[in-house]
Each structure stands twice: as C-alpha cells, then as structure tokens.
Amino acid sequence: MRAMLLRQSGAPLEAAEIPQPRPGPGQVLVRVSACAVCRTDLHVVDGELARPKLPLVPGHEIVGRVLEAGAGAKRFAPGTRVGIPWLGWTCGDCEFCRSGRENLCPEARFTGYQIDGGYGEFAVADERFCFALPDEIDDVHAAPLLCAGLIGYRALVKAGSGQHLGLYGFGAAAHIVIQIARWQGWQVHAFTRPGDAKAQGFARQLGAIWAGASDQPPPVPLDAAIVFAPVGSLVPAALRALSPGGRVVCAGIHMSDIPAFPYELLWREREIVSVANLTRRDGEEFFAIAPRVPVRTHVETFPLAQANEALKRLREGRLTGAAVLLPEN
C-alpha cells in the first residue's frame, strides 16, 4: 500500500510502498478514507515525543470502512464505517483500567505512535478501541473528531461548570470545543497568537464573545480556561485571567516548560490540571452529543502525498480548523 512513512524523528515523511497490513486476533483491517492531521502528529514527527515505533505510519484521527476481521473479531461487519482514535490498546488489568481510567494505563499503546496509523491506504486496529460514527457526519468532517474532538471534549469536562470559558490556542480542538461549550451555555473567550486576526475572526464567527491575543487580559475574569497551545508560558497567563476557584486545564500531550510564577496566581483555590489521552467512555459520550449540537468541523483537505505540507502549515499556524489527508487523492 501507499503510505507516508516516518523513518527518523525530526526528518520529513517519505512516500513509500509498504506491505498491506493483515488483521490479527481481535483486530479489523480498515480501508482509510480520511485521516486528520493532529498537533500530536507534529510532536511525534519532530521528535518531541520519545521512542516512537520506527519506521512508523503516523496518524490517529482515522475514518474508514472495515474490509476484514481477524480471528475472534465480531464487533464490526465488513463495510461498517469506523473511527480509529489515539488510544489503540490497554492492558485491561491494571488499577487504572479496572477503575475506568484506562487513559492512564502504563502499558497503553497509541495509534500513529507505537501502532501504525492512518497516513496510508489501510490501517489495522483493535476492534475494542474503534468507534461507530454518527451517520450525520461525513468521513472528511468526522476525521478531526477522533482526537481534536475527543480530547477537547475531555478537557471541557475537566473544566467543570461556570459562565466564562477561555480557550488558549484556536486550532482544530478549540474550533470544535467552542461549539459544544456554547451549546452548554458557556460564554467563550478565545486567545490566539498576537496579531492573528484571521484566527480571532474565525473564533468570533463560531460564537466567541471576545477574541484577542494570548498576552491580553479578557474583559471579565474566567471561571475556567483550556490551554490547547503547547506553550508553557500560557499557563501563568491563564491563571492570571481566572476568578478565584477557577481551573486551568492543560489539554496537550506535550508542552514547553511552564515558567515560575508567584504563588499569588494560584492562591484562592485556583487549580491546574492536565488531560492525558482519552477513554472509550469519552468517545461514546462525545459521539452521542456531536450530532445534537450539531458539531460542524472546518477542514482543509490534502492528498496523502502532501502530508509534509499539511504538517508544515500546522506547525506555522497557517490552518483554519483542521487539515485532513485523503489517501485516494
């Protein structure tokens, strides 16, 4: 099959012909119809996440159709449309798995990192970790929901309740989360790179009541803030914008170091929490909610062969919404 292959961390992906994978016990073989490009893919490709499987087919926001089931795999019939997310396998036996916190499993394996992902024509996945997708959302627009949507939803749940929510970094995840947050009744404030009028305008189009630079204070104190941008200095900035008792949620898998800040910013029961991965329950809840909102993703499509260009534009902040690779183009 055709695939874009990472042979060495920090190097561009290479167009390659590799053997088509075969499903093992409990697995399904999926013909990939769309795979969104996630910031975590950047962290893997750029070497910011250590010890990926090499060579590796990246990509973990995969939509496709089941072609074949391995031994014992009975959940999805051939032809069924499924989504393959970041969380690809867990042990099922550790204290985290047994307590509903499989996202923290120390033996967990991840799609597009330790398991070949969706930057190719076919992918193999454990059927237990695949999702059935709402019929209302087509393949291209469903792909970003498999991580930007799921992790964003988990971060929003972690944010708790309140009236004023800040989103730091207005990319793929934030443009989905704002739709759910507004549906829940939040008033949303969007923070972007200084001078990024395009992203600020996009946020306002999606219902943000205020949009400005990440170094600006919001017009009112925030009850919660979600930091999507992998920039550690945004954490004290978000704390500074919080009301007493507010919470900052760090939603990325990788972030630059958080600089020292005065205790006064954290005092009065402000909190900092992180989001790690996702659980299957997150997916079930999210995909039940998404059609009700309804969530609409904004995408820019690229042929599979242009994966490096899509990653470059994501790295430079030149995407509106999410990039999606189309293997058949």
PANURO-149444 format. One line per field, with one value per atom (N, C-alpha, C): residue number from 1; residue in three letters; x, y, z. Coordinates in steps of 0.05 Angstrom, whole numbers, m for minus. Layout:
BEGIN
seq = NUM_...
type = ALA_...
u = X_...
v = Y_...
w = Z_...
END
This chain:
BEGIN
seq = 1_1_1_2_2_2_3_3_3_4_4_4_5_5_5_6_6_6_7_7_7_8_8_8_9_9_9_10_10_10_11_11_11_12_12_12_13_13_13_14_14_14_15_15_15_16_16_16_17_17_17_18_18_18_19_19_19_20_20_20_21_21_21_22_22_22_23_23_23_24_24_24_25_25_25_26_26_26_27_27_27_28_28_28_29_29_29_30_30_30_31_31_31_32_32_32_33_33_33_34_34_34_35_35_35_36_36_36_37_37_37_38_38_38_39_39_39_40_40_40_41_41_41_42_42_42_43_43_43_44_44_44_45_45_45_46_46_46_47_47_47_48_48_48_49_49_49_50_50_50_51_51_51_52_52_52_53_53_53_54_54_54_55_55_55_56_56_56_57_57_57_58_58_58_59_59_59_60_60_60_61_61_61_62_62_62_63_63_63_64_64_64_65_65_65_66_66_66_67_67_67_68_68_68_69_69_69_70_70_70_71_71_71_72_72_72_73_73_73_74_74_74_75_75_75_76_76_76_77_77_77_78_78_78_79_79_79_80_80_80_81_81_81_82_82_82_83_83_83_84_84_84_85_85_85_86_86_86_87_87_87_88_88_88_89_89_89_90_90_90_91_91_91_92_92_92_93_93_93_94_94_94_95_95_95_96_96_96_97_97_97_98_98_98_99_99_99_100_100_100_101_101_101_102_102_102_103_103_103_104_104_104_105_105_105_106_106_106_107_107_107_108_108_108_109_109_109_110_110_110_111_111_111_112_112_112_113_113_113_114_114_114_115_115_115_116_116_116_117_117_117_118_118_118_119_119_119_120_120_120_121_121_121_122_122_122_123_123_123_124_124_124_125_125_125_126_126_126_127_127_127_128_128_128_129_129_129_130_130_130_131_131_131_132_132_132_133_133_133_134_134_134_135_135_135_136_136_136_137_137_137_138_138_138_139_139_139_140_140_140_141_141_141_142_142_142_143_143_143_144_144_144_145_145_145_146_146_146_147_147_147_148_148_148_149_149_149_150_150_150_151_151_151_152_152_152_153_153_153_154_154_154_155_155_155_156_156_156_157_157_157_158_158_158_159_159_159_160_160_160_161_161_161_162_162_162_163_163_163_164_164_164_165_165_165_166_166_166_167_167_167_168_168_168_169_169_169_170_170_170_171_171_171_172_172_172_173_173_173_174_174_174_175_175_175_176_176_176_177_177_177_178_178_178_179_179_179_180_180_180_181_181_181_182_182_182_183_183_183_184_184_184_185_185_185_186_186_186_187_187_187_188_188_188_189_189_189_190_190_190_191_191_191_192_192_192_193_193_193_194_194_194_195_195_195_196_196_196_197_197_197_198_198_198_199_199_199_200_200_200_201_201_201_202_202_202_203_203_203_204_204_204_205_205_205_206_206_206_207_207_207_208_208_208_209_209_209_210_210_210_211_211_211_212_212_212_213_213_213_214_214_214_215_215_215_216_216_216_217_217_217_218_218_218_219_219_219_220_220_220_221_221_221_222_222_222_223_223_223_224_224_224_225_225_225_226_226_226_227_227_227_228_228_228_229_229_229_230_230_230_231_231_231_232_232_232_233_233_233_234_234_234_235_235_235_236_236_236_237_237_237_238_238_238_239_239_239_240_240_240_241_241_241_242_242_242_243_243_243_244_244_244_245_245_245_246_246_246_247_247_247_248_248_248_249_249_249_250_250_250_251_251_251_252_252_252_253_253_253_254_254_254_255_255_255_256_256_256_257_257_257_258_258_258_259_259_259_260_260_260_261_261_261_262_262_262_263_263_263_264_264_264_265_265_265_266_266_266_267_267_267_268_268_268_269_269_269_270_270_270_271_271_271_272_272_272_273_273_273_274_274_274_275_275_275_276_276_276_277_277_277_278_278_278_279_279_279_280_280_280_281_281_281_282_282_282_283_283_283_284_284_284_285_285_285_286_286_286_287_287_287_288_288_288_289_289_289_290_290_290_291_291_291_292_292_292_293_293_293_294_294_294_295_295_295_296_296_296_297_297_297_298_298_298_299_299_299_300_300_300_301_301_301_302_302_302_303_303_303_304_304_304_305_305_305_306_306_306_307_307_307_308_308_308_309_309_309_310_310_310_311_311_311_312_312_312_313_313_313_314_314_314_315_315_315_316_316_316_317_317_317_318_318_318_319_319_319_320_320_320_321_321_321_322_322_322_323_323_323_324_324_324_325_325_325_326_326_326_327_327_327_328_328_328_329_329_329
type = MET_MET_MET_ARG_ARG_ARG_ALA_ALA_ALA_MET_MET_MET_LEU_LEU_LEU_LEU_LEU_LEU_ARG_ARG_ARG_GLN_GLN_GLN_SER_SER_SER_GLY_GLY_GLY_ALA_ALA_ALA_PRO_PRO_PRO_LEU_LEU_LEU_GLU_GLU_GLU_ALA_ALA_ALA_ALA_ALA_ALA_GLU_GLU_GLU_ILE_ILE_ILE_PRO_PRO_PRO_GLN_GLN_GLN_PRO_PRO_PRO_ARG_ARG_ARG_PRO_PRO_PRO_GLY_GLY_GLY_PRO_PRO_PRO_GLY_GLY_GLY_GLN_GLN_GLN_VAL_VAL_VAL_LEU_LEU_LEU_VAL_VAL_VAL_ARG_ARG_ARG_VAL_VAL_VAL_SER_SER_SER_ALA_ALA_ALA_CYS_CYS_CYS_ALA_ALA_ALA_VAL_VAL_VAL_CYS_CYS_CYS_ARG_ARG_ARG_THR_THR_THR_ASP_ASP_ASP_LEU_LEU_LEU_HIS_HIS_HIS_VAL_VAL_VAL_VAL_VAL_VAL_ASP_ASP_ASP_GLY_GLY_GLY_GLU_GLU_GLU_LEU_LEU_LEU_ALA_ALA_ALA_ARG_ARG_ARG_PRO_PRO_PRO_LYS_LYS_LYS_LEU_LEU_LEU_PRO_PRO_PRO_LEU_LEU_LEU_VAL_VAL_VAL_PRO_PRO_PRO_GLY_GLY_GLY_HIS_HIS_HIS_GLU_GLU_GLU_ILE_ILE_ILE_VAL_VAL_VAL_GLY_GLY_GLY_ARG_ARG_ARG_VAL_VAL_VAL_LEU_LEU_LEU_GLU_GLU_GLU_ALA_ALA_ALA_GLY_GLY_GLY_ALA_ALA_ALA_GLY_GLY_GLY_ALA_ALA_ALA_LYS_LYS_LYS_ARG_ARG_ARG_PHE_PHE_PHE_ALA_ALA_ALA_PRO_PRO_PRO_GLY_GLY_GLY_THR_THR_THR_ARG_ARG_ARG_VAL_VAL_VAL_GLY_GLY_GLY_ILE_ILE_ILE_PRO_PRO_PRO_TRP_TRP_TRP_LEU_LEU_LEU_GLY_GLY_GLY_TRP_TRP_TRP_THR_THR_THR_CYS_CYS_CYS_GLY_GLY_GLY_ASP_ASP_ASP_CYS_CYS_CYS_GLU_GLU_GLU_PHE_PHE_PHE_CYS_CYS_CYS_ARG_ARG_ARG_SER_SER_SER_GLY_GLY_GLY_ARG_ARG_ARG_GLU_GLU_GLU_ASN_ASN_ASN_LEU_LEU_LEU_CYS_CYS_CYS_PRO_PRO_PRO_GLU_GLU_GLU_ALA_ALA_ALA_ARG_ARG_ARG_PHE_PHE_PHE_THR_THR_THR_GLY_GLY_GLY_TYR_TYR_TYR_GLN_GLN_GLN_ILE_ILE_ILE_ASP_ASP_ASP_GLY_GLY_GLY_GLY_GLY_GLY_TYR_TYR_TYR_GLY_GLY_GLY_GLU_GLU_GLU_PHE_PHE_PHE_ALA_ALA_ALA_VAL_VAL_VAL_ALA_ALA_ALA_ASP_ASP_ASP_GLU_GLU_GLU_ARG_ARG_ARG_PHE_PHE_PHE_CYS_CYS_CYS_PHE_PHE_PHE_ALA_ALA_ALA_LEU_LEU_LEU_PRO_PRO_PRO_ASP_ASP_ASP_GLU_GLU_GLU_ILE_ILE_ILE_ASP_ASP_ASP_ASP_ASP_ASP_VAL_VAL_VAL_HIS_HIS_HIS_ALA_ALA_ALA_ALA_ALA_ALA_PRO_PRO_PRO_LEU_LEU_LEU_LEU_LEU_LEU_CYS_CYS_CYS_ALA_ALA_ALA_GLY_GLY_GLY_LEU_LEU_LEU_ILE_ILE_ILE_GLY_GLY_GLY_TYR_TYR_TYR_ARG_ARG_ARG_ALA_ALA_ALA_LEU_LEU_LEU_VAL_VAL_VAL_LYS_LYS_LYS_ALA_ALA_ALA_GLY_GLY_GLY_SER_SER_SER_GLY_GLY_GLY_GLN_GLN_GLN_HIS_HIS_HIS_LEU_LEU_LEU_GLY_GLY_GLY_LEU_LEU_LEU_TYR_TYR_TYR_GLY_GLY_GLY_PHE_PHE_PHE_GLY_GLY_GLY_ALA_ALA_ALA_ALA_ALA_ALA_ALA_ALA_ALA_HIS_HIS_HIS_ILE_ILE_ILE_VAL_VAL_VAL_ILE_ILE_ILE_GLN_GLN_GLN_ILE_ILE_ILE_ALA_ALA_ALA_ARG_ARG_ARG_TRP_TRP_TRP_GLN_GLN_GLN_GLY_GLY_GLY_TRP_TRP_TRP_GLN_GLN_GLN_VAL_VAL_VAL_HIS_HIS_HIS_ALA_ALA_ALA_PHE_PHE_PHE_THR_THR_THR_ARG_ARG_ARG_PRO_PRO_PRO_GLY_GLY_GLY_ASP_ASP_ASP_ALA_ALA_ALA_LYS_LYS_LYS_ALA_ALA_ALA_GLN_GLN_GLN_GLY_GLY_GLY_PHE_PHE_PHE_ALA_ALA_ALA_ARG_ARG_ARG_GLN_GLN_GLN_LEU_LEU_LEU_GLY_GLY_GLY_ALA_ALA_ALA_ILE_ILE_ILE_TRP_TRP_TRP_ALA_ALA_ALA_GLY_GLY_GLY_ALA_ALA_ALA_SER_SER_SER_ASP_ASP_ASP_GLN_GLN_GLN_PRO_PRO_PRO_PRO_PRO_PRO_PRO_PRO_PRO_VAL_VAL_VAL_PRO_PRO_PRO_LEU_LEU_LEU_ASP_ASP_ASP_ALA_ALA_ALA_ALA_ALA_ALA_ILE_ILE_ILE_VAL_VAL_VAL_PHE_PHE_PHE_ALA_ALA_ALA_PRO_PRO_PRO_VAL_VAL_VAL_GLY_GLY_GLY_SER_SER_SER_LEU_LEU_LEU_VAL_VAL_VAL_PRO_PRO_PRO_ALA_ALA_ALA_ALA_ALA_ALA_LEU_LEU_LEU_ARG_ARG_ARG_ALA_ALA_ALA_LEU_LEU_LEU_SER_SER_SER_PRO_PRO_PRO_GLY_GLY_GLY_GLY_GLY_GLY_ARG_ARG_ARG_VAL_VAL_VAL_VAL_VAL_VAL_CYS_CYS_CYS_ALA_ALA_ALA_GLY_GLY_GLY_ILE_ILE_ILE_HIS_HIS_HIS_MET_MET_MET_SER_SER_SER_ASP_ASP_ASP_ILE_ILE_ILE_PRO_PRO_PRO_ALA_ALA_ALA_PHE_PHE_PHE_PRO_PRO_PRO_TYR_TYR_TYR_GLU_GLU_GLU_LEU_LEU_LEU_LEU_LEU_LEU_TRP_TRP_TRP_ARG_ARG_ARG_GLU_GLU_GLU_ARG_ARG_ARG_GLU_GLU_GLU_ILE_ILE_ILE_VAL_VAL_VAL_SER_SER_SER_VAL_VAL_VAL_ALA_ALA_ALA_ASN_ASN_ASN_LEU_LEU_LEU_THR_THR_THR_ARG_ARG_ARG_ARG_ARG_ARG_ASP_ASP_ASP_GLY_GLY_GLY_GLU_GLU_GLU_GLU_GLU_GLU_PHE_PHE_PHE_PHE_PHE_PHE_ALA_ALA_ALA_ILE_ILE_ILE_ALA_ALA_ALA_PRO_PRO_PRO_ARG_ARG_ARG_VAL_VAL_VAL_PRO_PRO_PRO_VAL_VAL_VAL_ARG_ARG_ARG_THR_THR_THR_HIS_HIS_HIS_VAL_VAL_VAL_GLU_GLU_GLU_THR_THR_THR_PHE_PHE_PHE_PRO_PRO_PRO_LEU_LEU_LEU_ALA_ALA_ALA_GLN_GLN_GLN_ALA_ALA_ALA_ASN_ASN_ASN_GLU_GLU_GLU_ALA_ALA_ALA_LEU_LEU_LEU_LYS_LYS_LYS_ARG_ARG_ARG_LEU_LEU_LEU_ARG_ARG_ARG_GLU_GLU_GLU_GLY_GLY_GLY_ARG_ARG_ARG_LEU_LEU_LEU_THR_THR_THR_GLY_GLY_GLY_ALA_ALA_ALA_ALA_ALA_ALA_VAL_VAL_VAL_LEU_LEU_LEU_LEU_LEU_LEU_PRO_PRO_PRO_GLU_GLU_GLU_ASN_ASN_ASN
u = 17_0_18_6_19_17_38_38_59_55_75_89_115_130_149_150_170_192_215_238_256_257_275_262_261_249_263_247_258_262_257_260_233_232_206_196_170_158_166_168_176_152_147_127_139_123_134_112_121_104_111_92_97_76_82_62_35_13_m13_m14_m23_m24_m47_m44_m65_m75_m101_m112_m105_m96_m91_m116_m114_m137_m149_m175_m188_m185_m173_m168_m185_m187_m200_m181_m183_m169_m188_m178_m195_m183_m199_m190_m194_m173_m174_m187_m207_m219_m211_m204_m195_m179_m158_m143_m135_m145_m139_m110_m99_m72_m74_m61_m63_m36_m38_m13_4_m8_7_24_14_30_55_53_76_96_86_104_119_105_117_138_130_148_172_168_190_208_201_218_213_191_184_171_161_152_172_183_206_197_215_213_188_182_161_171_152_159_170_193_205_212_207_193_163_150_123_105_80_60_44_47_34_4_m10_m38_m57_m74_m91_m119_m127_m154_m166_m172_m176_m205_m215_m242_m239_m253_m252_m273_m271_m290_m276_m289_m277_m277_m254_m251_m251_m238_m234_m231_m241_m238_m220_m203_m185_m200_m186_m198_m211_m236_m250_m261_m255_m266_m294_m314_m342_m358_m345_m360_m369_m353_m359_m359_m381_m383_m368_m358_m345_m364_m352_m367_m376_m373_m381_m361_m371_m354_m345_m320_m310_m290_m286_m265_m244_m219_m196_m183_m182_m171_m142_m132_m105_m101_m119_m116_m122_m101_m103_m104_m95_m95_m88_m101_m93_m93_m80_m77_m103_m121_m146_m145_m120_m117_m106_m94_m81_m102_m94_m112_m127_m114_m126_m148_m141_m161_m185_m180_m202_m220_m209_m225_m236_m237_m248_m229_m203_m183_m163_m173_m155_m137_m143_m126_m99_m98_m73_m58_m68_m55_m25_m7_21_31_14_22_7_m8_m24_m6_m18_m5_m22_m10_m24_m21_m43_m44_m26_m11_6_30_36_59_73_60_70_56_34_19_17_22_19_m9_m10_m35_m46_m58_m74_m63_m37_m24_m18_m37_m34_m61_m61_m86_m102_m88_m101_m89_m105_m96_m108_m95_m105_m109_m131_m137_m151_m147_m161_m191_m209_m237_m249_m238_m249_m245_m225_m219_m227_m243_m255_m282_m291_m317_m335_m360_m381_m386_m390_m392_m420_m429_m455_m459_m481_m486_m488_m494_m499_m473_m450_m424_m408_m400_m386_m357_m343_m317_m297_m296_m276_m281_m306_m312_m312_m314_m313_m284_m265_m238_m226_m229_m218_m231_m254_m268_m253_m237_m225_m202_m193_m174_m180_m180_m187_m213_m233_m259_m259_m247_m248_m231_m207_m190_m202_m212_m225_m249_m264_m288_m279_m259_m249_m239_m225_m215_m239_m260_m283_m297_m299_m310_m293_m266_m248_m251_m259_m262_m283_m302_m323_m346_m358_m381_m374_m389_m385_m398_m391_m403_m383_m358_m338_m315_m311_m290_m270_m244_m223_m211_m206_m192_m167_m144_m118_m107_m105_m98_m123_m128_m153_m148_m143_m138_m160_m152_m172_m189_m176_m192_m210_m199_m215_m239_m236_m259_m282_m275_m296_m307_m290_m298_m316_m311_m327_m356_m361_m388_m403_m389_m401_m405_m384_m386_m409_m412_m435_m461_m463_m487_m494_m472_m476_m482_m479_m485_m461_m437_m413_m412_m401_m392_m362_m354_m327_m309_m285_m265_m241_m234_m213_m187_m165_m138_m121_m109_m93_m65_m49_m23_m27_m9_m12_m12_m31_m32_m47_m57_m70_m100_m105_m132_m150_m138_m154_m166_m149_m159_m179_m174_m193_m220_m219_m244_m259_m244_m255_m269_m256_m268_m294_m294_m319_m341_m334_m353_m367_m351_m362_m375_m376_m392_m376_m350_m335_m345_m350_m359_m336_m311_m287_m265_m247_m224_m201_m178_m155_m129_m107_m81_m78_m61_m57_m44_m31_m19_m38_m63_m82_m100_m109_m129_m157_m173_m201_m217_m240_m255_m267_m271_m281_m265_m264_m249_m262_m245_m254_m260_m280_m286_m268_m260_m242_m228_m205_m190_m179_m179_m166_m143_m120_m96_m91_m96_m91_m63_m54_m27_m6_15_36_57_48_65_63_83_81_76_85_81_52_34_6_m7_5_m7_m9_13_10_m7_m7_m24_m54_m60_m88_m95_m76_m82_m88_m73_m77_m105_m117_m143_m166_m160_m180_m193_m218_m231_m220_m223_m217_m234_m221_m235_m236_m223_m223_m203_m204_m187_m175_m149_m135_m131_m140_m138_m117_m96_m75_m82_m88_m101_m81_m57_m38_m22_m12_4_33_40_67_65_82_82_110_118_143_142_165_166_149_135_119_138_140_158_148_167_160_140_122_102_97_88_83_59_62_41_14_15_m10_m28_m17_m33_m49_m38_m51_m69_m63_m77_m107_m123_m152_m164_m152_m164_m166_m148_m145_m131_m136_m125_m112_m93_m82_m85_m97_m100_m91_m84_m77_m96_m97_m113_m94_m97_m80_m97_m94_m106_m136_m149_m178_m187_m212_m223_m245_m252_m274_m300_m303_m327_m329_m306_m306_m317_m308_m317_m347_m357_m386_m402_m394_m408_m407_m383_m379_m394_m393_m407_m437_m447_m475_m483_m466_m471_m467_m447_m439_m461_m478_m500_m522_m524_m544_m537_m511_m503_m512_m509_m491_m463_m443_m416_m410_m398_m390_m360_m345_m316_m309_m290_m279_m253_m251_m228_m215_m190_m175_m164_m170_m161_m135_m120_m95_m93_m82_m75_m55_m56_m37_m8_m1_27_36_16_23_22_26_25_46_70_90_81_67_58_36_18_m2_10_31_45_59_71_85_65_42_23_12_9_0_22_47_69_71_65_67_42_21_m4_m19_m17_m30_m54_m67_m91_m115_m137_m162_m179_m182_m196_m175_m181_m164_m156_m132_m123_m132_m140_m148_m135_m122_m109_m129_m128_m146_m128_m127_m109_m116_m141_m149_m142_m134_m127_m98
v = m24_0_25_48_73_84_96_108_129_148_167_158_153_139_157_155_168_147_152_134_144_170_181_206_207_230_256_276_302_304_282_283_284_294_294_265_263_238_230_204_194_180_185_169_142_121_94_74_52_28_8_0_m19_m41_m65_m86_m78_m86_m81_m97_m85_m100_m120_m140_m160_m160_m163_m162_m187_m183_m206_m212_m229_m236_m210_m207_m184_m158_m159_m135_m133_m109_m104_m90_m97_m83_m62_m37_m15_m2_3_20_49_64_91_109_124_144_172_177_204_201_217_218_247_258_285_287_311_317_331_320_330_341_360_371_349_328_306_293_291_281_297_324_341_334_330_323_297_278_252_256_269_273_290_311_329_318_294_282_292_306_316_295_274_250_228_218_200_171_158_129_121_134_123_97_81_58_68_59_67_42_43_63_63_86_90_103_93_107_124_151_167_169_184_189_174_188_175_187_201_211_199_173_157_150_154_144_126_103_84_63_43_22_m5_m22_m48_m66_m76_m95_m124_m128_m156_m156_m177_m181_m204_m200_m221_m242_m262_m283_m272_m279_m270_m242_m227_m200_m201_m194_m196_m170_m150_m125_m110_m109_m94_m112_m112_m128_m114_m128_m116_m94_m72_m49_m29_m35_m17_7_31_54_57_61_63_86_95_114_101_107_97_120_120_143_138_157_156_132_127_104_78_62_39_12_12_m13_m7_m21_m20_m49_m52_m78_m90_m73_m82_m93_m95_m108_m90_m68_m51_m36_m22_m8_14_26_47_36_14_2_m8_m19_m31_m9_15_37_57_50_67_89_86_107_95_81_67_87_112_132_135_125_126_99_79_53_55_45_47_31_11_m6_3_25_34_37_31_36_54_70_92_91_96_96_119_112_132_139_122_127_100_82_55_35_44_27_43_31_45_57_81_96_100_124_128_144_150_164_143_127_106_97_78_69_50_36_16_19_11_10_m13_m24_m45_m34_m42_m32_m53_m52_m68_m60_m78_m70_m59_m66_m56_m26_m15_14_30_18_33_44_65_77_75_69_73_103_113_142_150_175_184_186_177_178_207_226_253_267_256_269_253_265_251_245_229_219_242_261_283_300_306_323_307_281_265_260_260_254_271_297_313_307_295_289_267_251_228_235_260_269_297_316_344_345_330_329_315_291_275_287_295_307_334_349_374_370_350_344_336_319_311_336_354_378_396_397_413_402_375_363_369_368_375_404_421_449_454_436_439_456_471_488_517_535_563_579_604_621_630_636_647_627_619_599_612_608_617_594_597_577_590_579_589_572_584_570_562_574_569_554_528_510_489_465_444_437_433_426_448_472_495_501_497_504_484_460_441_446_450_454_478_500_524_518_500_494_479_460_446_464_480_498_518_529_548_533_509_493_488_485_481_507_529_555_572_563_579_604_626_648_645_644_635_659_659_679_665_674_660_676_662_674_661_678_669_680_672_685_715_732_761_768_784_793_774_751_732_739_760_770_749_731_711_691_682_663_676_702_716_720_726_728_702_680_653_646_653_648_664_688_704_693_683_671_647_632_609_616_642_649_659_663_675_703_710_737_756_746_762_746_758_745_764_756_773_757_771_758_745_724_708_724_747_764_786_785_805_794_810_801_800_781_781_804_810_833_827_801_793_769_764_741_715_695_669_650_633_611_587_584_562_570_558_562_535_531_507_516_505_513_491_497_478_482_506_512_500_488_474_493_515_537_540_532_533_560_581_608_616_601_608_599_581_571_594_607_630_652_656_676_669_644_635_637_630_633_662_680_709_718_704_712_699_681_665_680_674_682_663_671_652_627_604_579_568_583_575_553_543_520_524_518_517_487_480_453_453_438_435_411_416_395_381_390_377_355_337_315_324_347_358_388_399_428_437_460_471_477_480_483_507_503_524_541_567_584_588_595_601_624_623_645_649_672_677_661_652_636_650_677_692_685_677_669_644_626_600_602_620_622_627_624_627_604_581_555_554_568_563_537_524_497_495_477_469_439_429_401_395_370_362_340_338_317_298_272_252_233_234_214_215_193_192_164_161_135_129_103_96_109_113_126_155_169_196_195_175_173_168_150_144_169_184_208_229_233_254_249_224_219_217_216_219_248_266_294_308_301_316_321_301_307_325_326_342_372_378_406_424_416_396_408_391_399_399_421_424_430_412_417_432_449_464_451_443_427_438_432_437_410_400_374_374_353_349_321_316_289_277_251_237_245_248_254_282_299_326_327_305_304_323_324_343_372_379_406_412_393_396_400_384_387_414_422_448_471_470_492_491_467_466_477_470_480_510_522_551_566_551_564_575_562_572_555_542_527_539_539_546_521_514_488_466_445_421_413_402_390_361_351_323_312_289_275_256_255_237_217_192_173_167_171_164_186_209_232_231
w = 0_0_0_m9_m7_21_31_58_59_78_85_110_109_129_144_170_187_192_181_185_207_212_232_244_271_284_275_269_261_231_216_187_174_149_135_130_127_120_91_86_59_47_22_7_3_9_8_0_m12_m16_5_22_42_41_53_52_65_53_66_91_114_139_138_156_159_188_192_219_235_260_278_294_314_331_344_342_354_339_316_301_275_265_239_220_195_174_162_161_152_128_107_85_93_94_104_83_91_72_79_104_113_139_141_166_172_194_201_212_210_218_245_265_293_302_321_332_345_355_366_345_320_298_295_298_297_319_343_365_360_347_341_319_297_274_282_298_305_328_339_359_387_392_418_436_424_438_433_455_453_445_432_426_411_388_371_358_349_333_306_298_273_256_230_216_224_220_231_210_208_193_214_213_233_228_246_241_260_275_294_294_273_271_245_246_222_219_195_187_163_164_142_145_128_128_131_147_153_128_122_99_109_132_140_171_183_212_218_238_247_264_272_288_314_319_343_342_321_319_306_322_313_316_326_332_307_286_262_238_223_199_176_156_133_121_114_103_124_150_171_172_175_178_207_212_239_241_266_272_289_283_299_313_340_354_364_379_391_409_427_445_430_427_410_425_450_465_494_513_541_552_575_587_597_608_619_647_658_684_706_699_719_735_756_773_758_738_723_704_690_672_688_711_727_740_742_755_735_709_689_680_686_678_659_639_620_605_605_593_607_632_648_649_634_634_628_645_639_615_607_584_558_560_536_512_489_463_446_430_416_386_373_344_332_312_300_316_336_354_359_373_375_357_345_326_300_277_252_249_238_237_209_205_182_159_159_136_115_108_88_78_60_48_66_84_101_129_149_177_191_211_228_256_269_295_312_338_357_356_350_346_372_395_420_423_409_412_388_370_348_356_343_348_324_329_309_307_283_279_271_279_272_242_232_203_193_210_201_193_199_194_174_152_131_139_123_130_135_117_119_144_150_173_199_197_222_231_212_220_243_243_265_292_292_317_333_319_331_351_351_372_380_361_368_382_372_385_412_412_436_459_453_474_483_463_470_488_483_499_528_530_556_572_558_571_580_564_571_596_597_621_646_642_664_673_655_662_682_685_705_695_712_705_711_697_701_678_677_656_635_643_625_622_597_590_571_577_559_543_518_501_491_500_492_469_446_421_407_383_370_344_348_325_323_315_309_333_356_380_390_391_401_384_357_340_342_353_359_387_406_434_437_423_426_419_400_392_414_427_450_474_479_502_500_476_472_475_465_468_497_513_542_557_545_557_565_559_565_548_558_542_538_513_507_498_509_503_489_466_450_451_456_457_435_418_396_397_377_375_371_382_378_348_340_312_294_304_287_283_267_263_250_233_220_240_258_279_297_304_321_307_282_267_265_261_260_286_308_335_338_329_332_314_291_273_287_303_317_344_350_374_397_395_417_422_448_454_455_456_456_444_428_417_417_427_428_430_434_436_463_463_487_510_503_524_533_524_533_555_573_593_581_589_579_592_581_592_619_626_652_662_688_698_688_683_673_695_691_710_704_679_671_646_641_616_607_581_570_552_558_543_522_497_475_463_462_450_468_456_472_483_495_504_534_549_578_590_577_588_589_574_574_600_615_640_661_667_686_674_647_635_640_637_642_671_689_718_725_712_717_709_689_679_694_713_727_751_756_781_803_828_850_847_852_849_821_802_774_768_744_737_710_707_682_674_650_640_618_621_601_584_558_542_523_522_503_515_498_507_511_499_502_505_522_526_534_525_534_564_577_606_615_637_650_666_661_677_705_723_751_752_770_774_803_812_840_851_875_887_887_887_887_864_841_818_823_840_845_870_887_913_908_929_929_913_916_906_875_862_833_829_806_802_774_771_745_743_722_717_688_683_656_646_620_607_594_599_587_570_544_526_528_525_525_534_541_547_526_524_506_515_541_550_540_539_528_499_484_456_454_471_470_477_497_505_483_472_453_427_417_392_395_420_425_424_434_435_409_394_370_350_344_325_337_363_376_376_376_379_355_329_319_315_318_314_284_274_246_246_234_232_207_209_186_178_153_145_119_116_92_84_60_51_36_38_24_14_m10_m18_2_5_23_18_m8_m14_m4_3_13_44_57_86_99_87_98_96_75_72_93_97_118_145_152_177_179_157_157_163_150_154_182_194_222_240_235_251_251_228_225_232_240_247_224_200_176_167_187_181_195_182_195_199_224_230_230_214_215_187_184_158_158_134_131_106_109_87_74_48_32_17_27_13_m16_m24_m51_m71_m61_m80_m88
END
